[in-house]
Amino acid sequence: MKNKLVIFLCIITSTLYSQQKVDCNTLNINKVPGKWIWQNTAPSFQDAIPASQWKFGEPIRKEMQRIMPVAIDGLHATNSIAFPKGKAFWYTSTSPAAYENYLMLKKYECLKGYNELKPEAATGCWVYFSINQYDGLKFPLPEQGSINYHAYESRIRVTNIDIETDAAGNRIIYSSYRPEERIRHCYFFSGRKGFPLRKITNRELYLSYKIHHEKKTNEEIVKFEKLVVVDEKKYNSLSATEKLQQNYWPEIIRKNKEYLKTYKTQKETIISWYNDAVKQSTINDTAYVTIVNQSHFYPEKLIAKPGEGFNAWVDNLDFFDKTKPKDEPQCIAFYVRRDDEDLPKKNFMDLFYSQFNMDVLCKMVGEAPKKPGGINAMNASLADTKITTAAKQEDKGPVSLHFDNSADGQFPAGWLGMKNAMVQSKGGNKWLSITKDGYWYPRQYNKEIKDNFNLSFDLQWNEDIAYNSGLFTVTLGEIDYDNVGERYRLDDNQEMYWSLYDGYAGNFSRVILWFDPYWNGGGTLSVYTYDKRESVKFSKRITLPDFFKDKNKHNIEIQRKGNGLIVIDNGKTIADLSGVFLSDSKYNLYTFSRYKGKNSDNQNDFFYLNNIKADYDH
């Protein structure tokens, strides 16, 4: 009763406070009375929240009320349900519901000029309890592009998944789609045996691969058979004079017949390969692959050397108990997005990490508690996290990278980005090729990008690069770093991904260098500075007469001098600009990318990158 009274009085006080006019100049934003919101009704843009989903989350709310009976000063906290119409397996009628029970944690902001107190519009501080799923929308498992499974509508996931336990016995999922890298994914709770995914055998993989590529090939065969018939009919209907005027038709028909023949041959190749593959002694072994290519038929990639490949997984339709109510939690994936930049959020996370009892989640899914009568806490204080992470980062030292020892078609170790960036041979050397909307950045960087930072690299492109090929982009950005997950907070904001190459959205401070190798006589370098509100604070366009078409061999050096930027091309200074970097921003991540503009009409242009070095001039 006492706790209820305290909560009631806090809500009343907070409401009255927020309705009052305040003086933003004197207000201590961290002392504003906090507010808890238990939001069991969905906003207008979201599907209605079923009462059963809200009811099943009651143990989580009771635990939150236990550890925080009164909202923390300066914190606007909301508990609600997202994606209430989700399904664990979207293609089956018997699938349990999959939804996210979440905590959204916002600080308060005082709007100067209006003297109004409001919660911030967006936040990077969340707690997710993903019900009956293992990869929430905000925390997807990393994986390579893949194909559909032959027996039901699950896609085949190409990734490595390991489940380990911490000192208390809590299960933690680690995943990787690069052999050299393991990412801590989430805590996983379930009383069910197994996992919602299962590994498949070579037999299952080969059959799926055959069906996928045979279908694609059949579609092309049908397409070109129709084209040949239609074109021949049209050509034969022409008069002699028209045939002379439209003399290109025989060549078109000939090429289409060649394409048709090629696809028919490919179909025979696919069938022959599969018939031989199912006779192998390893056909019933667990699949271990280099890559499962969606677009091209590369059966040799379906076998990987030990330590260099990945398992192939499909949905495990036998994992869930189909007799239980569809909204009942049978497994919970538990994620935390910690944000300690704002004191109210830090205070909450310190409390949550030390006091939230994860045995509550165990009991919700029928898993045995880890500490009966005690608190099964994460016990990851901010101080411990920062010390551990900082040590790992500082051990990296200066970056000096080339690709001589990398295999073609592979993604470089220790870096992140899109799959359309990979190692490729060119002119007897290995390069990182970036095509379409590709980007690439280090998983971690050990130092802030400040005065005397120096980044250099070799850059090339194909000599016949098209006019609308797109731009090669270097971005120096201020991206939040997740100390717990040891990663940059890019996965949580898709707009940030896009901003790595287009520069138009993302809400983070960044300096963008756009290198454009026009083919019509000269290239350009464009430099833009954006602040967190997407306002352009600096812009400059520089003509580069030695930067176009076949003048495609360049060593680029980028230096920060105070808040100024120096760019050197093949030993010649092409830009010496002041006021480029914002003094109130801490730049900490550099990325390489290729922006393929909306008007680009060429799919085959590549930018090639090599000999990357990053360090400080002392």
Rosetta blueprint (number, residue, H / E / L):
1 M L
2 K H
3 N H
4 K H
5 L H
6 V H
7 I H
8 F H
9 L H
10 C H
11 I H
12 I H
13 T H
14 S H
15 T H
16 L H
17 Y H
18 S H
19 Q H
20 Q L
21 K L
22 V L
23 D L
24 C L
25 N L
26 T L
27 L L
28 N L
29 I H
30 N H
31 K H
32 V L
33 P L
34 G L
35 K E
36 W E
37 I E
38 W E
39 Q L
40 N L
41 T L
42 A L
43 P L
44 S L
45 F L
46 Q L
47 D L
48 A L
49 I L
50 P L
51 A H
52 S H
53 Q H
54 W H
55 K H
56 F H
57 G L
58 E H
59 P H
60 I H
61 R H
62 K H
63 E H
64 M H
65 Q H
66 R H
67 I H
68 M L
69 P L
70 V L
71 A L
72 I L
73 D L
74 G L
75 L E
76 H E
77 A E
78 T E
79 N E
80 S E
81 I E
82 A E
83 F L
84 P L
85 K L
86 G L
87 K E
88 A L
89 F L
90 W L
91 Y L
92 T L
93 S L
94 T L
95 S L
96 P L
97 A E
98 A L
99 Y E
100 E E
101 N E
102 Y E
103 L E
104 M E
105 L E
106 K E
107 K E
108 Y E
109 E E
110 C E
111 L E
112 K L
113 G L
114 Y L
115 N L
116 E E
117 L E
118 K E
119 P E
120 E L
121 A L
122 A L
123 T L
124 G L
125 C L
126 W E
127 V E
128 Y E
129 F E
130 S E
131 I E
132 N L
133 Q L
134 Y L
135 D L
136 G L
137 L L
138 K L
139 F L
140 P L
141 L L
142 P L
143 E L
144 Q E
145 G L
146 S L
147 I L
148 N E
149 Y L
150 H L
151 A L
152 Y L
153 E L
154 S L
155 R E
156 I L
157 R E
158 V E
159 T E
160 N E
161 I E
162 D E
163 I E
164 E E
165 T E
166 D L
167 A L
168 A L
169 G L
170 N L
171 R E
172 I E
173 I E
174 Y E
175 S E
176 S E
177 Y L
178 R L
179 P L
180 E L
181 E L
182 R L
183 I E
184 R E
185 H E
186 C E
187 Y E
188 F E
189 F E
190 S E
191 G L
192 R L
193 K L
194 G L
195 F L
196 P L
197 L E
198 R E
199 K E
200 I L
201 T E
202 N H
203 R H
204 E H
205 L H
206 Y H
207 L H
208 S H
209 Y H
210 K H
211 I H
212 H H
213 H H
214 E H
215 K H
216 K H
217 T H
218 N H
219 E H
220 E H
221 I H
222 V H
223 K H
224 F H
225 E H
226 K H
227 L H
228 V H
229 V H
230 V H
231 D H
232 E H
233 K H
234 K H
235 Y H
236 N H
237 S L
238 L L
239 S L
240 A H
241 T H
242 E H
243 K H
244 L H
245 Q H
246 Q L
247 N L
248 Y L
249 W H
250 P H
251 E H
252 I H
253 I H
254 R H
255 K H
256 N H
257 K H
258 E H
259 Y H
260 L H
261 K H
262 T H
263 Y H
264 K H
265 T H
266 Q H
267 K H
268 E H
269 T H
270 I H
271 I H
272 S H
273 W H
274 Y H
275 N H
276 D H
277 A H
278 V L
279 K L
280 Q L
281 S L
282 T L
283 I L
284 N L
285 D L
286 T E
287 A L
288 Y E
289 V E
290 T L
291 I L
292 V L
293 N L
294 Q L
295 S L
296 H L
297 F L
298 Y L
299 P H
300 E H
301 K H
302 L H
303 I L
304 A L
305 K L
306 P L
307 G L
308 E L
309 G L
310 F E
311 N E
312 A E
313 W E
314 V E
315 D E
316 N L
317 L L
318 D L
319 F L
320 F L
321 D L
322 K L
323 T L
324 K L
325 P L
326 K L
327 D L
328 E L
329 P L
330 Q L
331 C E
332 I E
333 A E
334 F E
335 Y E
336 V E
337 R E
338 R L
339 D L
340 D L
341 E L
342 D L
343 L H
344 P H
345 K H
346 K H
347 N H
348 F H
349 M H
350 D H
351 L H
352 F H
353 Y H
354 S H
355 Q H
356 F L
357 N L
358 M L
359 D H
360 V H
361 L H
362 C H
363 K H
364 M H
365 V H
366 G L
367 E L
368 A L
369 P L
370 K L
371 K L
372 P L
373 G L
374 G L
375 I L
376 N L
377 A L
378 M L
379 N L
380 A L
381 S L
382 L H
383 A H
384 D H
385 T H
386 K H
387 I H
388 T H
389 T H
390 A H
391 A H
392 K H
393 Q H
394 E H
395 D L
396 K L
397 G L
398 P L
399 V E
400 S E
401 L E
402 H L
403 F L
404 D L
405 N L
406 S L
407 A L
408 D L
409 G L
410 Q L
411 F L
412 P L
413 A L
414 G L
415 W E
416 L E
417 G E
418 M L
419 K L
420 N L
421 A E
422 M E
423 V E
424 Q E
425 S E
426 K E
427 G L
428 G L
429 N E
430 K E
431 W E
432 L E
433 S E
434 I E
435 T L
436 K L
437 D L
438 G L
439 Y E
440 W E
441 Y E
442 P E
443 R L
444 Q L
445 Y L
446 N L
447 K L
448 E L
449 I L
450 K L
451 D L
452 N L
453 F E
454 N E
455 L E
456 S E
457 F E
458 D E
459 L E
460 Q E
461 W E
462 N L
463 E L
464 D L
465 I L
466 A L
467 Y L
468 N L
469 S L
470 G L
471 L E
472 F E
473 T E
474 V E
475 T E
476 L E
477 G E
478 E L
479 I L
480 D L
481 Y E
482 D E
483 N L
484 V L
485 G L
486 E L
487 R E
488 Y E
489 R L
490 L L
491 D L
492 D L
493 N L
494 Q H
495 E H
496 M H
497 Y H
498 W H
499 S H
500 L L
501 Y L
502 D L
503 G L
504 Y L
505 A L
506 G L
507 N L
508 F L
509 S L
510 R E
511 V E
512 I E
513 L E
514 W E
515 F E
516 D E
517 P L
518 Y L
519 W L
520 N L
521 G L
522 G L
523 G E
524 T E
525 L E
526 S E
527 V E
528 Y E
529 T E
530 Y E
531 D L
532 K L
533 R L
534 E L
535 S L
536 V E
537 K E
538 F E
539 S E
540 K E
541 R E
542 I E
543 T E
544 L E
545 P L
546 D L
547 F L
548 F L
549 K L
550 D L
551 K L
552 N L
553 K L
554 H E
555 N E
556 I E
557 E E
558 I E
559 Q E
560 R E
561 K E
562 G L
563 N L
564 G E
565 L E
566 I E
567 V E
568 I E
569 D E
570 N L
571 G L
572 K E
573 T E
574 I E
575 A E
576 D E
577 L E
578 S L
579 G L
580 V L
581 F L
582 L L
583 S L
584 D L
585 S L
586 K L
587 Y L
588 N L
589 L E
590 Y E
591 T E
592 F E
593 S E
594 R E
595 Y E
596 K L
597 G L
598 K L
599 N L
600 S L
601 D L
602 N L
603 Q L
604 N L
605 D L
606 F L
607 F E
608 Y E
609 L E
610 N E
611 N E
612 I E
613 K E
614 A E
615 D E
616 Y E
617 D L
618 H L
